[in-house]
């Protein structure tokens, strides 16, 4: 393996910064279109369920291709995979800018997701593979905080562009990611191709299994969950009988790793439930406009992004587990703040989301760093890919769960409906705490 001629430590810091910018743009691309969705429905005369596929379809493809890219990184150089993903993402953005009908728009969004999936997962794999353990926490924290910042910046940017120009121009924003290609080409280390077999059938079964589950939580149709169990059984039979399967069964047999997956799932589930509930509450209870909704959410994301350097230092100094404990506590505390204080003022929602965003990004970075340290080097890429996949499923589950809980009353949403939903999500973090306590009890010091 060849490295750049300059100091590798300095080079890798620059690479992490560039990758974080790319992650920021990719995550913004997800949340910008949430704000523009009502306008898109009107332009193409779509129902809400039809338009929801602009978001759901993107999430499904993103989840499937994330683990595909990270799995391929066991054999192919990260540089080539990253640049390929960014090129696909950029070309799809050009295609989307000229979309003139719903089918055209859907193709552009799905192709965007196929390219975007390379960036967050492979960024984490790069940090886990090349950043020294003593500095790895800061790198993971910077990438996670860039994602958190993107969650907050997306609605603000999307609302402004949609109101001032048109939703097509949202695709122009994401084109800026193409500018990082020359830098990555020069700075990323040159890796050798490694021999191996890629389990195509296992990848297809994984994609179909995830798709059926996400279709179920999106539509709540019983036949999708039945299909999920059939495909999950077929996938398990596949990965236990193939020499080099798409999903490595020894990963799932690792009890400590499984607990981290559970904690990550619950953390993402809680975060995305809150992301769904906040705009609805701000609009229906406090009668805030879409632009003001974005401005209220934005400070929390900004706070998380600026705190990234301190989170990284805490991880490197005190270890992943201690940061995971505090991150889980902050996420749980934020659900209680929303439950008790949000009915009094919209600014309480702004205050609560600061804890949510900071806790979420800290949990994401510290848990991913922990995975990179507890797994053998040859399993790190697959382990991070599976964790990313679990997180995407958790995010989709959280959004649907938040909607289901909110609609239990069957009538117009009341303050009590929101409080009930927030308090229910706090139970998820109690469960996460239980898994974290069990993990901490049995953890072997790194």
Residue, then its C-alpha position, 0 to 999 in steps of 0.5 A: x500500500x502506498x501513501x501520500x508523500x507528505x506526513x500521513x497524519x496531516x494528510x488523513x486529517x485533511x481527508x477526513x475534513x473533505x469526507x465530512x463535507x461530502x457527508x454533509x452534502x449527502x445528508x442535506x440532500x435527504x432532508x432538503x426534499x422533506x421540506x419540498x415534498x408538499x410542492x412536489x406533490x402539487x406540481x405532479x398532482x400526487x397523493x401523499x402516499x405516492x409522494x412518500x416514495x420520494x423519501x422512502x425509496x431513497x432510504x431503501x436504496x441508500x440502506x441496501x447500497x451502503x452495506x454493498x459498498x462497505x462489503x466491496x471495500x474488503x476487495x476493492x480500493x476505497x478511493x475507487x469506490x468513493x469516487x464512483x459513488x460521488x460520480x453517480x451521485x453527481x450525474x444523478x443530480x444533473x438528471x434530477x434538475x431536468x426532471x419533468x415528471x414523477x417517474x423521471x424524478x424517482x429515477x434521479x432520486x434512486x440513482x442519487x441514493x445508489x451513489x450517496x450510499x458510498x460516502x457515509x459508510x466508506x468514510x467511516x471505514x476509511x477512519x477505522x482502517x487508516x486513522x491511528x486508534x489514538x486519534x480515531x475518535x476525533x475522526x469518527x466524531x467529525x464525520x458523525x457531526x457533519x451528518x448531524x449538521x446536515x440534518x439541521x441545515x437541510x430543512x433551512x436550505x431546502x425551504x429557502x431554495x424551494x420558496x425562492x427558486x424551485x425544488x429542481x434547484x435542490x439538485x444543484x446544491x448537491x452537485x458541489x460534492x463533485x468538487x471533492x473528487x480531485x482532492x480525494x484522488x490525490x490524497x486517498x492512499x493507494x490500496x491493492x486489489x485483494x482477491x475474494x468472492x463477492x456473494x451476489x445472491x447474498x447481496x440480492x437477498x439482503x436487499x430484498x429482505x431490507x426492502x420488504x421490512x421497510x415496505x412493511x413499516x411504510x405501509x403496514x401491510x401484513x403480506x410485506x412482513x410475511x415476505x420479510x420472514x421468508x426472505x430473512x430465512x432464505x438469507x440466513x440459509x445462504x450466509x450459513x452455507x456460503x464460504x464467503x457470504x455477503x453478511x458474515x455470520x460470525x459478526x452476528x454471533x458476536x454478542x458484544x457487536x450485536x449489543x452495539x447494533x441494538x443500541x444504534x438501532x434504538x438511538x436512530x429510531x429515537x432521533x428520527x421519531x423526534x425529527x418527524x414530530x418536531x416540525x408537525x408540532x411546530x406547525x400545528x401547535x405553534x403555527x410556525x411557517x416551514x422556514x421558521x421550523x427550519x430555523x428552530x431546528x438549525x441551532x441544535x445541528x449547529x451546536x452538534x457540529x461545533x462540538x464535534x472536536x470536543x466529542x472526539x477528544x473525549x472519545x480519545x481520552x476517556x474511551x468509547x463506552x463512557x461517551x456512549x453512556x453520556x450520549x444515550x443519557x442526553x438522547x433520553x433526557x431530550x425526550x423528557x424535555x420534549x415531553x415536559x417542556x415543549x407544550x410551553x414554548x417553541x423555544x423549548x423544542x429548540x432547547x430540547x433538540x440541542x440535547x438530541x442532536x448532540x447526543x445522537x452524533x456522539x452516540x453515532x461516532x463513539x459506537x462506530x469507533x467502538x466497532x472499529x476497535x472490538x472487531x478484527x481488522x478484516x471484519x471492520x468494513x463489514x461490521x461498519x457496513x452492517x451497523x450503517x444498515x441497522x441505523x438506516x432501518x432504525x431511522x425508517x422505523x423511528x419515523x413510522x413509529x412516531x407517526x403511528x403513536x401520534x395518530x393513535x387518538x384518531x382526531x386532530x393532533x393535540x398537545x397531549x398526543x405529542x407528549x404521549x409520543x415523546x414519553x413513549x420514545x423515552x422508553x426506547x432509550x431506557x432499553x438502549x441503556x439496558x443494552x449498554x449496561x450489559x455491554x459495559x459489564x462484559x466489555x474487554x478494555x481496548 
